[in-house]
Amino acid sequence: MTNILLVGALGRLGSAISEYISSLDKYKIIAGLDININKKNNNKYNIYKNIIEIIDQNIKPDVVIDFSAPWALESTLEYCLKTISPLVLGTTGLDEKQKEKILIASETIPIFWSANMSFGIKILENICNNIVEISDNIFDIDIIEKHHNKKIDSPSGTAKLIARSLKSKSDMLYNTNKIIFNNNNLELNKSRDKDEIRVYSIRAGNITGEHTVMFSTEDEILTVSHTCSSKKVFARGALRAVDFIINKKTGLYNNIF
Protein backbone atom coordinates (compact mmCIF):
# COMPACT_ATOMS: atom_id res chain seq x y z
CA MET A 1 0.00 0.00 0.00
CA THR A 2 1.33 3.43 -0.99
CA ASN A 3 0.25 6.21 1.38
CA ILE A 4 -0.31 9.59 -0.25
CA LEU A 5 -0.67 13.19 0.92
CA LEU A 6 -2.76 15.04 -1.68
CA VAL A 7 -2.24 18.81 -1.96
CA GLY A 8 -5.16 20.65 -3.55
CA ALA A 9 -7.46 17.79 -2.63
CA LEU A 10 -10.68 19.71 -3.34
CA GLY A 11 -9.68 21.26 -6.67
CA ARG A 12 -10.69 19.94 -10.07
CA LEU A 13 -7.64 17.73 -10.54
CA GLY A 14 -7.36 16.90 -6.85
CA SER A 15 -10.94 15.65 -6.80
CA ALA A 16 -10.33 13.54 -9.91
CA ILE A 17 -7.20 12.01 -8.38
CA SER A 18 -9.03 11.35 -5.10
CA GLU A 19 -11.95 9.67 -6.86
CA TYR A 20 -9.68 7.51 -8.98
CA ILE A 21 -7.54 6.39 -6.05
CA SER A 22 -10.65 5.44 -4.06
CA SER A 23 -11.32 2.71 -6.64
CA LEU A 24 -7.86 1.16 -6.26
CA ASP A 25 -6.35 -1.11 -3.62
CA LYS A 26 -2.69 -0.26 -4.17
CA TYR A 27 -2.90 3.39 -3.06
CA LYS A 28 -4.40 5.23 -0.12
CA ILE A 29 -4.75 8.97 0.53
CA ILE A 30 -4.02 9.42 4.23
CA ALA A 31 -4.55 13.20 4.30
CA GLY A 32 -5.41 16.12 2.06
CA LEU A 33 -4.47 19.78 2.01
CA ASP A 34 -6.73 22.53 0.67
CA ILE A 35 -7.56 26.11 1.65
CA ASN A 36 -11.22 25.50 0.77
CA ILE A 37 -11.59 23.20 3.73
CA ASN A 38 -15.32 23.93 4.12
CA LYS A 39 -16.09 22.85 0.57
CA LYS A 40 -18.51 19.92 0.54
CA ASN A 41 -16.85 16.59 -0.22
CA ASN A 42 -17.23 12.87 0.34
CA ASN A 43 -13.60 12.08 1.01
CA LYS A 44 -12.82 9.44 3.62
CA TYR A 45 -9.64 11.16 4.77
CA ASN A 46 -9.04 14.32 6.77
CA ILE A 47 -8.37 17.54 4.89
CA TYR A 48 -6.26 20.24 6.52
CA LYS A 49 -6.06 23.94 5.70
CA ASN A 50 -2.31 24.45 6.07
CA ILE A 51 0.88 22.44 6.18
CA ILE A 52 1.53 23.25 9.85
CA GLU A 53 -1.53 21.22 10.87
CA ILE A 54 -0.23 18.23 8.94
CA ILE A 55 3.19 18.51 10.56
CA ASP A 56 1.57 18.82 14.01
CA GLN A 57 -0.42 15.64 13.33
CA ASN A 58 2.87 13.86 12.51
CA ILE A 59 1.47 12.68 9.17
CA LYS A 60 4.17 11.00 7.09
CA PRO A 61 3.14 9.71 3.65
CA ASP A 62 5.19 7.62 1.24
CA VAL A 63 4.75 10.32 -1.43
CA VAL A 64 3.16 13.75 -1.90
CA ILE A 65 1.04 14.63 -4.95
CA ASP A 66 0.51 18.33 -5.69
CA PHE A 67 -1.67 19.50 -8.59
CA SER A 68 -2.79 22.68 -6.86
CA ALA A 69 -1.69 26.28 -7.51
CA PRO A 70 1.63 28.16 -7.70
CA TRP A 71 1.14 29.88 -4.33
CA ALA A 72 1.13 26.48 -2.58
CA LEU A 73 4.52 25.38 -3.92
CA GLU A 74 6.70 26.78 -1.14
CA SER A 75 4.76 25.06 1.65
CA THR A 76 4.69 21.78 -0.30
CA LEU A 77 8.46 21.88 -0.81
CA GLU A 78 8.98 22.82 2.85
CA TYR A 79 6.97 19.81 4.00
CA CYS A 80 8.63 17.39 1.57
CA LEU A 81 12.10 18.56 2.59
CA LYS A 82 11.24 18.32 6.29
CA THR A 83 9.87 14.79 5.95
CA ILE A 84 12.16 13.70 3.06
CA SER A 85 9.08 12.76 1.01
CA PRO A 86 9.15 12.15 -2.75
CA LEU A 87 7.02 14.67 -4.68
CA VAL A 88 4.86 14.33 -7.79
CA LEU A 89 4.22 17.87 -9.00
CA GLY A 90 1.76 18.83 -11.73
CA THR A 91 1.30 22.51 -10.91
CA THR A 92 1.54 24.91 -13.86
CA GLY A 93 1.99 28.67 -14.05
CA LEU A 94 5.17 28.70 -11.94
CA ASP A 95 7.61 31.58 -12.24
CA GLU A 96 11.38 31.29 -12.68
CA LYS A 97 12.14 31.68 -8.95
CA GLN A 98 9.77 28.84 -8.13
CA LYS A 99 11.32 26.63 -10.80
CA GLU A 100 14.73 27.32 -9.24
CA LYS A 101 13.38 26.26 -5.82
CA ILE A 102 12.17 22.98 -7.34
CA LEU A 103 15.62 22.36 -8.81
CA ILE A 104 17.33 23.08 -5.48
CA ALA A 105 14.88 20.85 -3.57
CA SER A 106 15.54 17.99 -6.02
CA GLU A 107 19.09 17.84 -4.70
CA THR A 108 17.64 16.55 -1.43
CA ILE A 109 14.45 14.71 -2.45
CA PRO A 110 13.22 13.03 -5.66
CA ILE A 111 10.74 15.18 -7.62
CA PHE A 112 8.73 14.26 -10.68
CA TRP A 113 7.52 17.47 -12.30
CA SER A 114 5.54 17.70 -15.52
CA ALA A 115 2.93 20.08 -16.94
CA ASN A 116 1.03 17.10 -18.35
CA MET A 117 1.20 13.42 -17.41
CA SER A 118 -1.06 12.18 -20.19
CA PHE A 119 0.26 9.35 -22.34
CA GLY A 120 -1.54 10.86 -25.34
CA ILE A 121 0.21 14.22 -24.97
CA LYS A 122 3.58 12.49 -24.92
CA ILE A 123 2.68 10.72 -28.16
CA LEU A 124 1.55 14.04 -29.69
CA GLU A 125 4.86 15.63 -28.69
CA ASN A 126 6.83 12.80 -30.29
CA ILE A 127 4.79 12.90 -33.51
CA CYS A 128 5.19 16.67 -33.84
CA ASN A 129 8.93 16.47 -33.25
CA ASN A 130 9.14 13.84 -35.99
CA ILE A 131 7.26 16.14 -38.37
CA VAL A 132 9.72 18.94 -37.63
CA GLU A 133 12.62 16.57 -38.22
CA ILE A 134 11.50 15.40 -41.68
CA SER A 135 9.88 18.61 -42.97
CA ASP A 136 13.01 20.61 -43.81
CA ASN A 137 11.60 23.62 -41.94
CA ILE A 138 8.86 24.32 -44.52
CA PHE A 139 5.95 24.72 -42.08
CA ASP A 140 4.50 27.58 -40.09
CA ILE A 141 3.76 26.07 -36.66
CA ASP A 142 0.78 27.07 -34.50
CA ILE A 143 -0.43 25.59 -31.22
CA ILE A 144 -4.04 26.12 -30.17
CA GLU A 145 -5.03 25.13 -26.64
CA LYS A 146 -8.53 25.21 -25.14
CA HIS A 147 -9.54 24.88 -21.49
CA HIS A 148 -12.46 25.63 -19.18
CA ASN A 149 -13.19 29.21 -18.20
CA LYS A 150 -12.00 28.71 -14.61
CA LYS A 151 -8.42 27.91 -15.63
CA ILE A 152 -6.16 30.71 -14.41
CA ASP A 153 -2.86 30.31 -16.26
CA SER A 154 -2.64 31.07 -19.95
CA PRO A 155 -1.18 29.61 -22.05
CA SER A 156 -1.45 26.19 -20.48
CA GLY A 157 1.60 24.44 -19.11
CA THR A 158 1.03 21.71 -21.69
CA ALA A 159 1.06 24.20 -24.57
CA LYS A 160 4.33 25.62 -23.25
CA LEU A 161 5.74 22.10 -22.94
CA ILE A 162 4.85 21.30 -26.58
CA ALA A 163 6.11 24.66 -27.85
CA ARG A 164 9.44 24.38 -26.06
CA SER A 165 9.89 20.81 -27.24
CA LEU A 166 9.27 21.86 -30.86
CA LYS A 167 11.57 24.87 -30.49
CA SER A 168 14.32 22.67 -29.09
CA LYS A 169 13.98 20.27 -32.03
CA SER A 170 13.91 23.16 -34.56
CA ASP A 171 16.90 24.86 -32.97
CA MET A 172 18.86 21.63 -33.05
CA LEU A 173 18.09 20.95 -36.72
CA TYR A 174 17.72 24.38 -38.28
CA ASN A 175 18.92 26.90 -35.67
CA THR A 176 15.59 28.70 -36.02
CA ASN A 177 12.22 29.46 -34.41
CA LYS A 178 11.06 31.53 -31.46
CA ILE A 179 7.90 31.14 -29.41
CA ILE A 180 5.21 33.84 -29.49
CA PHE A 181 2.36 33.60 -26.96
CA ASN A 182 -0.98 35.26 -27.56
CA ASN A 183 -0.82 37.07 -24.22
CA ASN A 184 1.78 39.27 -25.90
CA ASN A 185 -0.55 41.14 -28.26
CA LEU A 186 2.12 43.47 -29.58
CA GLU A 187 3.99 40.57 -31.15
CA LEU A 188 0.89 38.94 -32.61
CA ASN A 189 -0.49 42.14 -34.14
CA LYS A 190 1.99 42.16 -36.99
CA SER A 191 2.77 40.12 -40.07
CA ARG A 192 4.29 36.79 -39.27
CA ASP A 193 8.01 36.11 -39.30
CA LYS A 194 9.05 32.88 -40.94
CA ASP A 195 10.56 31.21 -37.90
CA GLU A 196 7.83 31.58 -35.25
CA ILE A 197 5.95 29.04 -33.18
CA ARG A 198 2.73 30.80 -32.21
CA VAL A 199 0.62 29.71 -29.24
CA TYR A 200 -3.06 30.66 -28.88
CA SER A 201 -5.29 30.13 -25.83
CA ILE A 202 -9.06 29.81 -25.48
CA ARG A 203 -10.87 29.80 -22.11
CA ALA A 204 -14.51 28.81 -22.48
CA GLY A 205 -17.23 26.69 -20.93
CA ASN A 206 -16.22 23.43 -19.30
CA ILE A 207 -13.55 22.24 -21.77
CA THR A 208 -11.38 19.67 -20.00
CA GLY A 209 -8.43 20.20 -22.31
CA GLU A 210 -7.69 20.31 -26.03
CA HIS A 211 -4.33 20.83 -27.74
CA THR A 212 -3.84 21.09 -31.48
CA VAL A 213 -0.58 21.61 -33.35
CA MET A 214 -1.07 22.97 -36.89
CA PHE A 215 1.65 22.76 -39.55
CA SER A 216 0.89 25.03 -42.51
CA THR A 217 2.32 25.91 -45.90
CA GLU A 218 0.72 27.89 -48.73
CA ASP A 219 -0.59 24.64 -50.18
CA GLU A 220 -1.51 22.35 -47.28
CA ILE A 221 -2.28 22.09 -43.58
CA LEU A 222 -1.42 19.18 -41.29
CA THR A 223 -2.93 19.04 -37.79
CA VAL A 224 -2.16 16.82 -34.81
CA SER A 225 -4.67 17.01 -31.95
CA HIS A 226 -5.27 15.64 -28.48
CA THR A 227 -8.57 15.94 -26.62
CA CYS A 228 -8.97 15.04 -22.99
CA SER A 229 -12.51 13.86 -22.20
CA SER A 230 -11.90 13.08 -18.52
CA LYS A 231 -9.49 14.24 -15.84
CA LYS A 232 -9.01 10.58 -14.96
CA VAL A 233 -6.21 10.55 -17.54
CA PHE A 234 -4.21 12.93 -15.32
CA ALA A 235 -4.98 10.87 -12.21
CA ARG A 236 -3.73 7.75 -13.98
CA GLY A 237 -0.60 9.58 -15.07
CA ALA A 238 0.00 10.90 -11.56
CA LEU A 239 -0.01 7.37 -10.17
CA ARG A 240 2.40 6.20 -12.88
CA ALA A 241 4.65 9.03 -11.68
CA VAL A 242 4.19 7.90 -8.06
CA ASP A 243 5.34 4.38 -8.94
CA PHE A 244 8.29 5.84 -10.84
CA ILE A 245 9.50 8.31 -8.21
CA ILE A 246 8.87 6.50 -4.94
CA ASN A 247 12.12 4.53 -4.88
CA LYS A 248 14.36 7.25 -6.29
CA LYS A 249 16.83 8.88 -3.91
CA THR A 250 17.15 12.41 -5.30
CA GLY A 251 16.84 14.22 -8.63
CA LEU A 252 14.39 15.99 -10.93
CA TYR A 253 12.46 13.85 -13.41
CA ASN A 254 9.84 14.60 -16.08
CA ASN A 255 9.32 11.51 -18.22
CA ILE A 256 7.67 8.22 -17.27
CA PHE A 257 7.04 6.93 -20.78
MARFI-469502 format. One record per residue (C-alpha): x, y, z. Coordinates in steps of 0.1 Angstrom, whole numbers, plus 5000, padded with zeros to 4 digits. Layout:
! residues N
XYZ ...
! end
This chain:
! residues 257
500050005000 501350344990 500350625014 499750964998 499351325009 497251504983 497851884980 494852074964 492551784974 489351974967 490352134933 489351994899 492451774895 492651694932 489151574932 489751354901 492851204916 491051134949 488050974931 490350754910 492550644940 489450544959 488750274934 492150124937 493649894964 497349974958 497150344969 495650524999 495350905005 496050945042 495451325043 494651615021 495551985020 493352255007 492452615016 488852555008 488452325037 484752395041 483952285006 481551995005 483251664998 482851295003 486451215010 487250945036 490451125048 491051435068 491651755049 493752025065 493952395057 497752445061 500952245062 501552325098 498552125109 499851825089 503251855106 501651885140 499651565133 502951395125 501551275092 504251105071 503150975036 505250765012 504851034986 503251374981 501051464950 500551834943 498351954914 497252274931 498352634925 501652824923 501152994957 501152654974 504552544961 506752684989 504852515016 504752184997 508552194992 509052285028 507051985040 508651745016 512151865026 511251835063 509951485060 512251375031 509151285010 509151214972 507051474953 504951434922 504251794910 501851884883 501352254891 501552494861 502052874859 505252874881 507653164878 511453134873 512153174910 509852884919 511352664892 514752734908 513452634942 512252304927 515652244912 517352314945 514952094964 515551804940 519151784953 517651664986 514551474975 513251304943 510751524924 508751434893 507551754877 505551774845 502952014831 501051714816 501251344826 498951224798 500350944777 498551094747 500251424750 503651254751 502751074718 501551404703 504951564713 506851284697 504851294665 505251674662 508951654668 509151384640 507351614616 509751894624 512651664618 511551544583 509951864570 513052064562 511652364581 508952434555 506052474579 504552764599 503852614633 500852714655 499652564688 496052614698 495052514734 491552524749 490552494785 487552564808 486852924818 488052874854 491652794844 493853074856 497153034837 497453114800 498852964780 498652624795 501652444809 501052174783 501152424754 504352564767 505752214771 504952134734 506152474721 509452444739 509952084728 509352194691 511652494695 514352274709 514052034680 513952324654 516952494670 518952164670 518152104633 517752444617 518952694643 515652874640 512252954656 511153154685 507953114706 505253384705 502453364730 499053534724 499253714758 501853934741 499454114717 502154354704 504054064689 500953894674 499554214659 502054224630 502854014599 504353684607 508053614607 509053294591 510653124621 507853164647 506052904668 502753084678 500652974708 496953074711 494753014742 490952984745 489152984779 485552884775 482852674791 483852344807 486552224782 488651974800 491652024777 492352034740 495752084723 496252114685 499452164667 498952304631 501652284605 500952504575 502352594541 500752794513 499452464498 498552234527 497752214564 498651924587 497151904622 497851684652 495351704680 494751564715 491451594734 491051504770 487551394778 488151314815 490551424842 491051064850 493851064825 495851294847 495051094878 496350784860 499450964849 500051094884 500050744898 502450624871 504650904883 504250794919 505350444911 508350584892 509550834918 508950654951 512150454951 514450724937 516850894961 517151244947 516851424914 514451604891 512551384866 509851464839 509351154818 507750824827 507050694792 
! end
